[in-house]
Amino acid sequence: MLTLEELKQERELIDEINWEMTPEEAVRLYLEWGNNWVRGDGYVIRSKDDYTHYFVVNCWSKPYYIYLIRRNSEEAVELAKFELPHQFEKPICELKGVYALEGEVKEWLKKELEF
């Protein structure tokens, strides 16, 4: 699994990140295929060869981590893992769970990855 510093060196992988994907949307698209036509967003998963890369913030226990996930219809693979900076803990991890990368932490990470 990549660290943040190692991920910074993986330009092709960084360029494939879907910065708008959320954990909920990934489940809808890749695990609940029958719901895709309802939203009419034009993005349909046709096979296990369709995949996306996205970030999640895991707030189940300290230390909290940001994960880069590669998801297709068969599996979710954690490609990178690094600690959530302390300044983002309170606004994101008030409750235990897995959350989308949003707001200031998203902007911070885009800057870190020079995206």
N, C-alpha and C positions, 0 to 999 in steps of 0.2 A: 504494500500500500504506500502511495506517495505521501510525502510531507508537503507542506506549503512551498518550501524552498525547491523541492524536486518538481512539483507541479509547475512552478514558474518557468522551468526549462522545457516544458512540453507544449510548445506553441500550437501544434496541430490539435492537440486535445483541448486546449483553451479555446481555440476557434470553433470547436464543435459544441461548446456549452450552450444549453438553452437557458438563458437567464430568466425567462418568464415561467418556466415549468415549476410547478409546485408538487409536493408529495401527493396531494389529492388529485390533481390533474393527471399525474403519471399513473395512478391506480385506475382512474377512469379510462384513460387511453389504452393502457397496456393489459389490464386485467379484466375490464368490463367492456369488452368489445361491442356488446349490444347497445351500449349507451352512446356510442360515437356519433351516430346519425342525428340524434336529438338536438345537439347544439349547433349543427350546421357550420362548424368552423372550417370545414374542408380538409382537416387533418385526420386521416383514417389509417389505422394500423392494419396492414395486410398480412404480415408474416413475422416470424421471429427475427428476420433480418432487419426489421425496422426497430430503431433504438433511439434513445436520447440520453444526453448527459445533463445532469442538473445537481444543484446543491440542496442539502437539507441541514438544518440545525437540530442536533439531538440534545434535548434538555431533560433526559431521564435521570441522570445523576452527574454530580460534579466529578471531575471537570467536564464541562460541556464541550461538544465537538461539532465542527462543521465537516460534513462528508460530501465528497463528489461521488455521485451514483451514476452507473451506466445501467439503464433499464431497458429490457425488451419484454416480450410477452411471456418469456420463460423464467427470467430471473432478474434480480437487482444485485449488481456487483459494486462493492465499495472500492473505488479506485484511489481515493485520497482521503486523508483524515488529519485534521489539525485542530488545535484548541481554539475555541471561541474567545476572542479578546475580552478581557474583563469588563471593559467599558460597555459592551453590548449585552452582558448577562441579564441585567435587570429588565430592560425593555423587552427582551425576547423570551427569557426563561422564567417568567413569573409562575407558570404552571408546567408540570412535567408533560413531555410530549415531543413530537417531531414536527418541526415547523419549516415553512418556506423561508428562503433567504430574501429579505425585504429591507427597504429603507436604508438607513445609514450603514448597516453591516454589509449590505449588497454593494453599495457604493465604495466602501472601504476595500472589499475584496476585488472589485473590478480594477481599482487603482493598483492594488498589490500585484495583480496579474497582467497589468498594462493592457487592459481590454478597452 
